[in-house]
Amino acid sequence: MDLRPPSLATPLTSAGLARRAAAPQDASQAVGQEAGFPGAFKTALQSVSAAQSRSADLQKQVQLEDPAVSLEETMVAIQKAQIGFQAALNVRNRMVQAYTDIMNMQV
């Protein structure tokens, strides 16, 4: 599961970064979306939440013996949700560690 926002999914060269910095922001694109890291993190958390909801729904359907849902599909959905949650947890832990490091710096 790629937790990066679509605009950052492909790596950019230094020329690409310069073009992105020089390009004006599209106002219609920014409506309803936060810019920068907070928006990307919020989108990633929503994606993880959706994956967890989907896996829970598939688990219920398997337990109710729904013939339209396979056990393999359910197990893959559970693993995707688990990996996404672990990735989000690692990002959160690194953010807390970075905050702690900055707060402990001597001025």
C-alpha positions as CSV (number, residue, x, y, z in Angstrom):
1,M,0.0,0.0,0.0
2,D,1.5,3.3,-1.1
3,L,0.8,5.9,1.6
4,R,2.2,8.8,-0.4
5,P,-0.2,11.2,-1.9
6,P,-0.6,10.9,-5.7
7,S,1.4,14.0,-6.4
8,L,4.4,12.5,-4.5
9,A,4.0,8.9,-5.7
10,T,6.7,9.3,-8.4
11,P,10.2,10.5,-7.5
12,L,11.2,13.9,-8.9
13,T,14.5,15.1,-10.1
14,S,15.9,18.4,-9.0
15,A,14.5,20.0,-12.2
16,G,11.1,18.5,-11.4
17,L,11.2,19.9,-7.9
18,A,12.2,23.4,-9.2
19,R,9.2,23.3,-11.7
20,R,6.9,22.3,-8.9
21,A,8.1,25.1,-6.7
22,A,7.8,27.6,-9.5
23,A,4.3,26.5,-10.6
24,P,1.4,28.5,-9.2
25,Q,-1.0,26.5,-7.0
26,D,-4.4,25.7,-8.5
27,A,-7.1,27.2,-6.3
28,S,-9.6,24.6,-7.4
29,Q,-7.3,21.8,-6.3
30,A,-6.7,23.3,-2.9
31,V,-10.4,23.6,-2.0
32,G,-11.2,21.1,0.7
33,Q,-7.7,19.8,0.9
34,E,-5.0,20.7,3.3
35,A,-1.6,21.5,1.8
36,G,1.7,19.8,2.7
37,F,2.4,17.2,5.3
38,P,-0.8,17.5,7.3
39,G,-3.0,16.9,4.3
40,A,-0.9,14.0,3.1
41,F,-0.9,12.4,6.6
42,K,-4.7,12.9,6.9
43,T,-5.2,11.3,3.5
44,A,-3.0,8.4,4.5
45,L,-4.9,7.9,7.8
46,Q,-8.2,7.9,5.9
47,S,-6.8,5.3,3.5
48,V,-5.7,3.1,6.4
49,S,-9.1,3.5,8.1
50,A,-10.9,2.5,4.8
51,A,-8.7,-0.6,4.5
52,Q,-9.5,-1.6,8.1
53,S,-13.2,-1.1,7.5
54,R,-13.1,-3.2,4.3
55,S,-11.2,-6.0,6.1
56,A,-13.7,-6.0,8.9
57,D,-16.6,-6.2,6.5
58,L,-15.0,-9.1,4.6
59,Q,-14.4,-10.9,7.9
60,K,-18.1,-10.6,8.8
61,Q,-19.1,-11.8,5.4
62,V,-16.8,-14.9,5.7
63,Q,-18.1,-15.6,9.2
64,L,-21.7,-15.5,7.8
65,E,-20.5,-17.9,5.0
66,D,-21.3,-15.6,2.1
67,P,-20.3,-17.5,-1.0
68,A,-19.4,-14.3,-2.9
69,V,-16.5,-13.7,-0.6
70,S,-13.4,-15.9,-0.6
71,L,-11.2,-16.5,2.3
72,E,-8.1,-15.6,0.3
73,E,-9.6,-12.2,-0.6
74,T,-10.3,-11.6,3.1
75,M,-6.8,-12.6,4.3
76,V,-5.2,-10.3,1.7
77,A,-7.5,-7.4,2.9
78,I,-6.5,-8.1,6.5
79,Q,-2.8,-8.1,5.7
80,K,-3.1,-4.8,3.7
81,A,-4.9,-3.2,6.6
82,Q,-2.3,-4.4,9.1
83,I,0.6,-3.2,7.0
84,G,-1.0,0.2,6.5
85,F,-1.6,0.5,10.2
86,Q,2.0,-0.4,11.0
87,A,3.3,2.1,8.5
88,A,1.1,4.9,10.0
89,L,2.2,3.9,13.5
90,N,5.9,4.1,12.4
91,V,5.3,7.5,10.9
92,R,3.7,8.7,14.1
93,N,6.5,7.3,16.2
94,R,9.1,9.1,14.1
95,M,7.2,12.3,14.3
96,V,7.0,12.1,18.1
97,Q,10.8,11.3,18.2
98,A,11.6,14.2,16.0
99,Y,9.5,16.5,18.1
100,T,11.2,15.3,21.3
101,D,14.6,15.8,19.7
102,I,13.8,19.3,18.7
103,M,12.4,20.2,22.1
104,N,15.5,18.8,23.8
105,M,17.9,21.0,21.6
106,Q,19.8,23.6,23.5
107,V,19.4,27.1,22.1
